[in-house]
Amino acid sequence: MTQLASWRPEMAAQVEQIVTNVIELADTDTLDLQPSRAVVQEVLDFLDERQAG
């Protein structure tokens, strides 16, 4: 069972709507979302390891 399924129906619907709105805004580049520094560093480390190995 997901966390969403254990919530009251009205709360689950509200959360689902908020998430849908955020996804739609991100898809249209309305939001300026940036990956965290940790994620960027992880990708850079992976690429460095790939080049070295």
mmCIF file of the N, C-alpha and C atoms, coordinates in Angstrom:
data_MODEL
# 
_entry.id   MODEL 
# 
loop_
_atom_site.group_PDB 
_atom_site.id 
_atom_site.type_symbol 
_atom_site.label_atom_id 
_atom_site.label_alt_id 
_atom_site.label_comp_id 
_atom_site.label_asym_id 
_atom_site.label_entity_id 
_atom_site.label_seq_id 
_atom_site.pdbx_PDB_ins_code 
_atom_site.Cartn_x 
_atom_site.Cartn_y 
_atom_site.Cartn_z 
_atom_site.occupancy 
_atom_site.B_iso_or_equiv 
_atom_site.pdbx_formal_charge 
_atom_site.auth_seq_id 
_atom_site.auth_comp_id 
_atom_site.auth_asym_id 
_atom_site.auth_atom_id 
_atom_site.pdbx_PDB_model_num 
ATOM 1   N N  . MET A 1 1  ? 0.847  -1.182 0.000   1.00 0.00 ? 1  MET A N  1 
ATOM 2   C CA . MET A 1 1  ? 0.000  0.000  0.000   1.00 0.00 ? 1  MET A CA 1 
ATOM 3   C C  . MET A 1 1  ? 0.893  1.245  0.000   1.00 0.00 ? 1  MET A C  1 
ATOM 4   N N  . THR A 1 2  ? 0.581  2.183  -0.852  1.00 0.00 ? 2  THR A N  1 
ATOM 5   C CA . THR A 1 2  ? 1.359  3.417  -0.914  1.00 0.00 ? 2  THR A CA 1 
ATOM 6   C C  . THR A 1 2  ? 0.917  4.378  0.186   1.00 0.00 ? 2  THR A C  1 
ATOM 7   N N  . GLN A 1 3  ? 1.778  5.340  0.464   1.00 0.00 ? 3  GLN A N  1 
ATOM 8   C CA . GLN A 1 3  ? 1.453  6.359  1.469   1.00 0.00 ? 3  GLN A CA 1 
ATOM 9   C C  . GLN A 1 3  ? 0.183  7.093  1.065   1.00 0.00 ? 3  GLN A C  1 
ATOM 10  N N  . LEU A 1 4  ? 0.042  7.389  -0.224  1.00 0.00 ? 4  LEU A N  1 
ATOM 11  C CA . LEU A 1 4  ? -1.123 8.117  -0.715  1.00 0.00 ? 4  LEU A CA 1 
ATOM 12  C C  . LEU A 1 4  ? -2.407 7.351  -0.425  1.00 0.00 ? 4  LEU A C  1 
ATOM 13  N N  . ALA A 1 5  ? -2.378 6.029  -0.545  1.00 0.00 ? 5  ALA A N  1 
ATOM 14  C CA . ALA A 1 5  ? -3.569 5.209  -0.318  1.00 0.00 ? 5  ALA A CA 1 
ATOM 15  C C  . ALA A 1 5  ? -4.000 5.211  1.144   1.00 0.00 ? 5  ALA A C  1 
ATOM 16  N N  . SER A 1 6  ? -3.081 5.498  2.063   1.00 0.00 ? 6  SER A N  1 
ATOM 17  C CA . SER A 1 6  ? -3.428 5.475  3.485   1.00 0.00 ? 6  SER A CA 1 
ATOM 18  C C  . SER A 1 6  ? -3.959 6.819  3.983   1.00 0.00 ? 6  SER A C  1 
ATOM 19  N N  . TRP A 1 7  ? -3.937 7.848  3.153   1.00 0.00 ? 7  TRP A N  1 
ATOM 20  C CA . TRP A 1 7  ? -4.428 9.164  3.551   1.00 0.00 ? 7  TRP A CA 1 
ATOM 21  C C  . TRP A 1 7  ? -5.933 9.260  3.350   1.00 0.00 ? 7  TRP A C  1 
ATOM 22  N N  . ARG A 1 8  ? -6.521 10.243 4.010   1.00 0.00 ? 8  ARG A N  1 
ATOM 23  C CA . ARG A 1 8  ? -7.944 10.529 3.784   1.00 0.00 ? 8  ARG A CA 1 
ATOM 24  C C  . ARG A 1 8  ? -8.119 10.884 2.311   1.00 0.00 ? 8  ARG A C  1 
ATOM 25  N N  . PRO A 1 9  ? -9.232 10.493 1.707   1.00 0.00 ? 9  PRO A N  1 
ATOM 26  C CA . PRO A 1 9  ? -9.433 10.736 0.267   1.00 0.00 ? 9  PRO A CA 1 
ATOM 27  C C  . PRO A 1 9  ? -9.263 12.195 -0.140  1.00 0.00 ? 9  PRO A C  1 
ATOM 28  N N  . GLU A 1 10 ? -9.761 13.129 0.672   1.00 0.00 ? 10 GLU A N  1 
ATOM 29  C CA . GLU A 1 10 ? -9.648 14.544 0.295   1.00 0.00 ? 10 GLU A CA 1 
ATOM 30  C C  . GLU A 1 10 ? -8.198 15.023 0.361   1.00 0.00 ? 10 GLU A C  1 
ATOM 31  N N  . MET A 1 11 ? -7.433 14.513 1.327   1.00 0.00 ? 11 MET A N  1 
ATOM 32  C CA . MET A 1 11 ? -6.014 14.869 1.429   1.00 0.00 ? 11 MET A CA 1 
ATOM 33  C C  . MET A 1 11 ? -5.239 14.274 0.258   1.00 0.00 ? 11 MET A C  1 
ATOM 34  N N  . ALA A 1 12 ? -5.517 13.023 -0.080  1.00 0.00 ? 12 ALA A N  1 
ATOM 35  C CA . ALA A 1 12 ? -4.844 12.374 -1.207  1.00 0.00 ? 12 ALA A CA 1 
ATOM 36  C C  . ALA A 1 12 ? -5.136 13.119 -2.504  1.00 0.00 ? 12 ALA A C  1 
ATOM 37  N N  . ALA A 1 13 ? -6.375 13.553 -2.690  1.00 0.00 ? 13 ALA A N  1 
ATOM 38  C CA . ALA A 1 13 ? -6.740 14.290 -3.900  1.00 0.00 ? 13 ALA A CA 1 
ATOM 39  C C  . ALA A 1 13 ? -6.017 15.630 -3.958  1.00 0.00 ? 13 ALA A C  1 
ATOM 40  N N  . GLN A 1 14 ? -5.895 16.295 -2.819  1.00 0.00 ? 14 GLN A N  1 
ATOM 41  C CA . GLN A 1 14 ? -5.206 17.587 -2.774  1.00 0.00 ? 14 GLN A CA 1 
ATOM 42  C C  . GLN A 1 14 ? -3.721 17.425 -3.101  1.00 0.00 ? 14 GLN A C  1 
ATOM 43  N N  . VAL A 1 15 ? -3.087 16.428 -2.514  1.00 0.00 ? 15 VAL A N  1 
ATOM 44  C CA . VAL A 1 15 ? -1.668 16.178 -2.780  1.00 0.00 ? 15 VAL A CA 1 
ATOM 45  C C  . VAL A 1 15 ? -1.468 15.814 -4.242  1.00 0.00 ? 15 VAL A C  1 
ATOM 46  N N  . GLU A 1 16 ? -2.330 14.959 -4.767  1.00 0.00 ? 16 GLU A N  1 
ATOM 47  C CA . GLU A 1 16 ? -2.225 14.561 -6.170  1.00 0.00 ? 16 GLU A CA 1 
ATOM 48  C C  . GLU A 1 16 ? -2.339 15.776 -7.092  1.00 0.00 ? 16 GLU A C  1 
ATOM 49  N N  . GLN A 1 17 ? -3.241 16.705 -6.779  1.00 0.00 ? 17 GLN A N  1 
ATOM 50  C CA . GLN A 1 17 ? -3.414 17.904 -7.599  1.00 0.00 ? 17 GLN A CA 1 
ATOM 51  C C  . GLN A 1 17 ? -2.184 18.802 -7.527  1.00 0.00 ? 17 GLN A C  1 
ATOM 52  N N  . ILE A 1 18 ? -1.619 18.961 -6.346  1.00 0.00 ? 18 ILE A N  1 
ATOM 53  C CA . ILE A 1 18 ? -0.419 19.791 -6.194  1.00 0.00 ? 18 ILE A CA 1 
ATOM 54  C C  . ILE A 1 18 ? 0.742  19.201 -6.987  1.00 0.00 ? 18 ILE A C  1 
ATOM 55  N N  . VAL A 1 19 ? 0.936  17.889 -6.872  1.00 0.00 ? 19 VAL A N  1 
ATOM 56  C CA . VAL A 1 19 ? 2.017  17.229 -7.609  1.00 0.00 ? 19 VAL A CA 1 
ATOM 57  C C  . VAL A 1 19 ? 1.797  17.375 -9.112  1.00 0.00 ? 19 VAL A C  1 
ATOM 58  N N  . THR A 1 20 ? 0.567  17.199 -9.559  1.00 0.00 ? 20 THR A N  1 
ATOM 59  C CA . THR A 1 20 ? 0.250  17.361 -10.980 1.00 0.00 ? 20 THR A CA 1 
ATOM 60  C C  . THR A 1 20 ? 0.569  18.777 -11.443 1.00 0.00 ? 20 THR A C  1 
ATOM 61  N N  . ASN A 1 21 ? 0.210  19.775 -10.644 1.00 0.00 ? 21 ASN A N  1 
ATOM 62  C CA . ASN A 1 21 ? 0.496  21.172 -10.998 1.00 0.00 ? 21 ASN A CA 1 
ATOM 63  C C  . ASN A 1 21 ? 1.997  21.423 -11.105 1.00 0.00 ? 21 ASN A C  1 
ATOM 64  N N  . VAL A 1 22 ? 2.763  20.911 -10.166 1.00 0.00 ? 22 VAL A N  1 
ATOM 65  C CA . VAL A 1 22 ? 4.214  21.100 -10.188 1.00 0.00 ? 22 VAL A CA 1 
ATOM 66  C C  . VAL A 1 22 ? 4.812  20.439 -11.426 1.00 0.00 ? 22 VAL A C  1 
ATOM 67  N N  . ILE A 1 23 ? 4.370  19.233 -11.752 1.00 0.00 ? 23 ILE A N  1 
ATOM 68  C CA . ILE A 1 23 ? 4.881  18.532 -12.938 1.00 0.00 ? 23 ILE A CA 1 
ATOM 69  C C  . ILE A 1 23 ? 4.554  19.314 -14.201 1.00 0.00 ? 23 ILE A C  1 
ATOM 70  N N  . GLU A 1 24 ? 3.330  19.824 -14.302 1.00 0.00 ? 24 GLU A N  1 
ATOM 71  C CA . GLU A 1 24 ? 2.947  20.601 -15.487 1.00 0.00 ? 24 GLU A CA 1 
ATOM 72  C C  . GLU A 1 24 ? 3.787  21.872 -15.606 1.00 0.00 ? 24 GLU A C  1 
ATOM 73  N N  . LEU A 1 25 ? 4.021  22.553 -14.498 1.00 0.00 ? 25 LEU A N  1 
ATOM 74  C CA . LEU A 1 25 ? 4.850  23.761 -14.529 1.00 0.00 ? 25 LEU A CA 1 
ATOM 75  C C  . LEU A 1 25 ? 6.286  23.434 -14.920 1.00 0.00 ? 25 LEU A C  1 
ATOM 76  N N  . ALA A 1 26 ? 6.799  22.341 -14.412 1.00 0.00 ? 26 ALA A N  1 
ATOM 77  C CA . ALA A 1 26 ? 8.167  21.937 -14.757 1.00 0.00 ? 26 ALA A CA 1 
ATOM 78  C C  . ALA A 1 26 ? 8.262  21.559 -16.232 1.00 0.00 ? 26 ALA A C  1 
ATOM 79  N N  . ASP A 1 27 ? 7.236  20.895 -16.752 1.00 0.00 ? 27 ASP A N  1 
ATOM 80  C CA . ASP A 1 27 ? 7.242  20.488 -18.159 1.00 0.00 ? 27 ASP A CA 1 
ATOM 81  C C  . ASP A 1 27 ? 7.234  21.681 -19.106 1.00 0.00 ? 27 ASP A C  1 
ATOM 82  N N  . THR A 1 28 ? 6.657  22.783 -18.684 1.00 0.00 ? 28 THR A N  1 
ATOM 83  C CA . THR A 1 28 ? 6.601  23.973 -19.539 1.00 0.00 ? 28 THR A CA 1 
ATOM 84  C C  . THR A 1 28 ? 7.724  24.955 -19.223 1.00 0.00 ? 28 THR A C  1 
ATOM 85  N N  . ASP A 1 29 ? 8.694  24.500 -18.419 1.00 0.00 ? 29 ASP A N  1 
ATOM 86  C CA . ASP A 1 29 ? 9.834  25.328 -18.013 1.00 0.00 ? 29 ASP A CA 1 
ATOM 87  C C  . ASP A 1 29 ? 9.416  26.595 -17.277 1.00 0.00 ? 29 ASP A C  1 
ATOM 88  N N  . THR A 1 30 ? 8.247  26.577 -16.666 1.00 0.00 ? 30 THR A N  1 
ATOM 89  C CA . THR A 1 30 ? 7.804  27.701 -15.856 1.00 0.00 ? 30 THR A CA 1 
ATOM 90  C C  . THR A 1 30 ? 8.570  27.745 -14.544 1.00 0.00 ? 30 THR A C  1 
ATOM 91  N N  . LEU A 1 31 ? 8.900  26.568 -14.029 1.00 0.00 ? 31 LEU A N  1 
ATOM 92  C CA . LEU A 1 31 ? 9.699  26.484 -12.804 1.00 0.00 ? 31 LEU A CA 1 
ATOM 93  C C  . LEU A 1 31 ? 11.165 26.399 -13.179 1.00 0.00 ? 31 LEU A C  1 
ATOM 94  N N  . ASP A 1 32 ? 11.986 27.040 -12.415 1.00 0.00 ? 32 ASP A N  1 
ATOM 95  C CA . ASP A 1 32 ? 13.426 26.982 -12.645 1.00 0.00 ? 32 ASP A CA 1 
ATOM 96  C C  . ASP A 1 32 ? 14.018 25.973 -11.669 1.00 0.00 ? 32 ASP A C  1 
ATOM 97  N N  . LEU A 1 33 ? 13.848 24.696 -12.000 1.00 0.00 ? 33 LEU A N  1 
ATOM 98  C CA . LEU A 1 33 ? 14.320 23.634 -11.115 1.00 0.00 ? 33 LEU A CA 1 
ATOM 99  C C  . LEU A 1 33 ? 15.746 23.265 -11.470 1.00 0.00 ? 33 LEU A C  1 
ATOM 100 N N  . GLN A 1 34 ? 16.569 23.170 -10.451 1.00 0.00 ? 34 GLN A N  1 
ATOM 101 C CA . GLN A 1 34 ? 17.973 22.811 -10.623 1.00 0.00 ? 34 GLN A CA 1 
ATOM 102 C C  . GLN A 1 34 ? 18.260 21.567 -9.793  1.00 0.00 ? 34 GLN A C  1 
ATOM 103 N N  . PRO A 1 35 ? 19.087 20.662 -10.308 1.00 0.00 ? 35 PRO A N  1 
ATOM 104 C CA . PRO A 1 35 ? 19.474 19.517 -9.477  1.00 0.00 ? 35 PRO A CA 1 
ATOM 105 C C  . PRO A 1 35 ? 20.356 19.996 -8.324  1.00 0.00 ? 35 PRO A C  1 
ATOM 106 N N  . SER A 1 36 ? 20.358 19.244 -7.252  1.00 0.00 ? 36 SER A N  1 
ATOM 107 C CA . SER A 1 36 ? 21.184 19.620 -6.105  1.00 0.00 ? 36 SER A CA 1 
ATOM 108 C C  . SER A 1 36 ? 22.659 19.479 -6.459  1.00 0.00 ? 36 SER A C  1 
ATOM 109 N N  . ARG A 1 37 ? 23.502 20.148 -5.703  1.00 0.00 ? 37 ARG A N  1 
ATOM 110 C CA . ARG A 1 37 ? 24.953 20.043 -5.927  1.00 0.00 ? 37 ARG A CA 1 
ATOM 111 C C  . ARG A 1 37 ? 25.420 18.609 -5.768  1.00 0.00 ? 37 ARG A C  1 
ATOM 112 N N  . ALA A 1 38 ? 24.806 17.891 -4.837  1.00 0.00 ? 38 ALA A N  1 
ATOM 113 C CA . ALA A 1 38 ? 25.192 16.492 -4.609  1.00 0.00 ? 38 ALA A CA 1 
ATOM 114 C C  . ALA A 1 38 ? 24.915 15.647 -5.846  1.00 0.00 ? 38 ALA A C  1 
ATOM 115 N N  . VAL A 1 39 ? 23.796 15.883 -6.492  1.00 0.00 ? 39 VAL A N  1 
ATOM 116 C CA . VAL A 1 39 ? 23.459 15.126 -7.706  1.00 0.00 ? 39 VAL A CA 1 
ATOM 117 C C  . VAL A 1 39 ? 24.428 15.477 -8.824  1.00 0.00 ? 39 VAL A C  1 
ATOM 118 N N  . VAL A 1 40 ? 24.703 16.761 -8.997  1.00 0.00 ? 40 VAL A N  1 
ATOM 119 C CA . VAL A 1 40 ? 25.647 17.183 -10.033 1.00 0.00 ? 40 VAL A CA 1 
ATOM 120 C C  . VAL A 1 40 ? 27.019 16.564 -9.778  1.00 0.00 ? 40 VAL A C  1 
ATOM 121 N N  . GLN A 1 41 ? 27.473 16.589 -8.525  1.00 0.00 ? 41 GLN A N  1 
ATOM 122 C CA . GLN A 1 41 ? 28.779 16.016 -8.195  1.00 0.00 ? 41 GLN A CA 1 
ATOM 123 C C  . GLN A 1 41 ? 28.799 14.520 -8.446  1.00 0.00 ? 41 GLN A C  1 
ATOM 124 N N  . GLU A 1 42 ? 27.719 13.836 -8.144  1.00 0.00 ? 42 GLU A N  1 
ATOM 125 C CA . GLU A 1 42 ? 27.641 12.394 -8.382  1.00 0.00 ? 42 GLU A CA 1 
ATOM 126 C C  . GLU A 1 42 ? 27.782 12.081 -9.874  1.00 0.00 ? 42 GLU A C  1 
ATOM 127 N N  . VAL A 1 43 ? 27.133 12.866 -10.709 1.00 0.00 ? 43 VAL A N  1 
ATOM 128 C CA . VAL A 1 43 ? 27.238 12.670 -12.160 1.00 0.00 ? 43 VAL A CA 1 
ATOM 129 C C  . VAL A 1 43 ? 28.662 12.945 -12.622 1.00 0.00 ? 43 VAL A C  1 
ATOM 130 N N  . LEU A 1 44 ? 29.268 14.025 -12.143 1.00 0.00 ? 44 LEU A N  1 
ATOM 131 C CA . LEU A 1 44 ? 30.643 14.346 -12.531 1.00 0.00 ? 44 LEU A CA 1 
ATOM 132 C C  . LEU A 1 44 ? 31.611 13.255 -12.089 1.00 0.00 ? 44 LEU A C  1 
ATOM 133 N N  . ASP A 1 45 ? 31.435 12.744 -10.869 1.00 0.00 ? 45 ASP A N  1 
ATOM 134 C CA . ASP A 1 45 ? 32.282 11.650 -10.385 1.00 0.00 ? 45 ASP A CA 1 
ATOM 135 C C  . ASP A 1 45 ? 32.124 10.413 -11.262 1.00 0.00 ? 45 ASP A C  1 
ATOM 136 N N  . PHE A 1 46 ? 30.899 10.106 -11.623 1.00 0.00 ? 46 PHE A N  1 
ATOM 137 C CA . PHE A 1 46 ? 30.633 8.954  -12.483 1.00 0.00 ? 46 PHE A CA 1 
ATOM 138 C C  . PHE A 1 46 ? 31.334 9.111  -13.833 1.00 0.00 ? 46 PHE A C  1 
ATOM 139 N N  . LEU A 1 47 ? 31.242 10.297 -14.412 1.00 0.00 ? 47 LEU A N  1 
ATOM 140 C CA . LEU A 1 47 ? 31.883 10.537 -15.709 1.00 0.00 ? 47 LEU A CA 1 
ATOM 141 C C  . LEU A 1 47 ? 33.400 10.447 -15.595 1.00 0.00 ? 47 LEU A C  1 
ATOM 142 N N  . ASP A 1 48 ? 33.964 10.979 -14.506 1.00 0.00 ? 48 ASP A N  1 
ATOM 143 C CA . ASP A 1 48 ? 35.411 10.882 -14.283 1.00 0.00 ? 48 ASP A CA 1 
ATOM 144 C C  . ASP A 1 48 ? 35.853 9.431  -14.160 1.00 0.00 ? 48 ASP A C  1 
ATOM 145 N N  . GLU A 1 49 ? 35.104 8.644  -13.399 1.00 0.00 ? 49 GLU A N  1 
ATOM 146 C CA . GLU A 1 49 ? 35.436 7.228  -13.223 1.00 0.00 ? 49 GLU A CA 1 
ATOM 147 C C  . GLU A 1 49 ? 35.363 6.486  -14.555 1.00 0.00 ? 49 GLU A C  1 
ATOM 148 N N  . ARG A 1 50 ? 34.398 6.848  -15.351 1.00 0.00 ? 50 ARG A N  1 
ATOM 149 C CA . ARG A 1 50 ? 34.213 6.199  -16.657 1.00 0.00 ? 50 ARG A CA 1 
ATOM 150 C C  . ARG A 1 50 ? 35.386 6.502  -17.589 1.00 0.00 ? 50 ARG A C  1 
ATOM 151 N N  . GLN A 1 51 ? 35.853 7.746  -17.555 1.00 0.00 ? 51 GLN A N  1 
ATOM 152 C CA . GLN A 1 51 ? 36.986 8.126  -18.403 1.00 0.00 ? 51 GLN A CA 1 
ATOM 153 C C  . GLN A 1 51 ? 38.272 7.472  -17.924 1.00 0.00 ? 51 GLN A C  1 
ATOM 154 N N  . ALA A 1 52 ? 38.436 7.346  -16.611 1.00 0.00 ? 52 ALA A N  1 
ATOM 155 C CA . ALA A 1 52 ? 39.658 6.762  -16.053 1.00 0.00 ? 52 ALA A CA 1 
ATOM 156 C C  . ALA A 1 52 ? 39.705 5.249  -16.250 1.00 0.00 ? 52 ALA A C  1 
ATOM 157 N N  . GLY A 1 53 ? 38.556 4.618  -16.268 1.00 0.00 ? 53 GLY A N  1 
ATOM 158 C CA . GLY A 1 53 ? 38.518 3.156  -16.319 1.00 0.00 ? 53 GLY A CA 1 
ATOM 159 C C  . GLY A 1 53 ? 38.246 2.653  -17.650 1.00 0.00 ? 53 GLY A C  1 
# 
